[in-house]
Amino acid sequence: MAKTEYTPQEMSYLTHERLKRLEKALIEQEIINQIHEEFISCLVLQLPEPKILDTVWRNVGSDLSRDIVTHYTMQYKDYPQIKDVINNVLNIHMNIWKSTINTAIDVRNTGEEKADPNC
């Protein structure tokens, strides 16, 4: 039978263990995210027609932003501070991808092959 009551020491230990698992999962996700961002950046820089991606991304990115704000704002409506987190993350990452697309467009416009040598 599962234990339903814990001593303060047991609760502290269980909470600490849960935090360690969450921290490990967060670090793993941050590493995976960084790898994906760099890989996708390399792909964008290799596109022969980055202006097409720019056009598509303007529409998709706008819809995605709106959907994310709606979803998470509703899901965390009891935590108004989350709205600032959502908006900050969206602004930062949408700007990163827009900047990456602009770099690809600039590379194609200048005719230079200055794509990231790591790609």
N, C-alpha and C positions, 0 to 999 in steps of 0.2 A: 504494500500500500504506500502511496506517495505521501511524503511528509507535508503537512499543511501549515505548520507553525515553525518558525526558525528563531534562533537566538539572535541578538544583535551581531554577535561575532560571525555567525553563519551567514547572515544577510550581507554583512560587509564583505566576506570572502566571496560569496556568489556574485555580488555586484562587481567586485574587483575582477573576477574571472570573466564576467560578461564584457566589461570594459576592455579587457585585454583582447578578447575575440573580436570585438567591434573595431578596435584600433588596428589589429592585424588585417581585417577585411578592408578597412579604409585605406591602409597603405597599399595593399594589393590592387585595389581599384584605382588609386592615384597612379600607380606605375602602369597599369593597363591603359588608362586614359592617356597618359603621356605618350606611350608607344603608338596608340591609335592616332593621336593628333599629329605626331611627326610623320607617320606613314601616309596619312591622308594628305598632309601638306606636300609631301613628295609627289603624290599622284596629281594633285592640283597643279603643281609647277610643271608637270610633264604634259599637261593637256595642250593639244594643238589649237583649240578654240576656247580659251578660258572665259571669253565674253558670254558664251552660251551658258556656262555654269553660273556666271554672275546674274544673268537674267532669271534663270530658274531659281537660284538661291534667294533672290530678292522676294519672290513669291512664296516659296516653301519656307524660308526663314521667318517671314512675317506671320504666316499661318502657324508655324511651329511655336513661335514666341507667344502668340495669343493663346494657343491650346495649353501650353505649359503654365502660363499665368493662371488661366481659368482652372485647370486641374489642381494645381498645388494650392492656390488660394482657397478653393473650396475644401480641399482635403485638410488644410491647416487653418481653417477659419477662426479657430479658438486661439491661434498664435499669431497675432498681427505682425510681430517682428519678422516672421518668415517671409512676408511680402517683400521686405527690403532685401533679404537674402536672394530670393527668386529673381528680383529685378537686377541686382548686382551681377549675379552669375550669368544671366541672359545677356546683359550689356557687354560684359567682358568677353564672353565666348562668341557672341555674334560679331563683335568687332574683330576678334582674332581671325575668324574665318573670312570676314570681308577683307581684312588686310592681306590675308594669304591669297585670296582671289585677285586682289588688286596687284599684288606682286607678280602673279602669273601673267596678268594682262600686260603689265609693264615690260616683263621679259619678252613677251611675244611682240609687243609694239616696237621695242628697240632692236629686235632681231638678235639680241645678245643671248647667249646660252649661259646665263648666270644662275642657273638653277642650283639649288643646294647640292654641293659636291657629295654630301652624305647620302643623297637619294639614289 
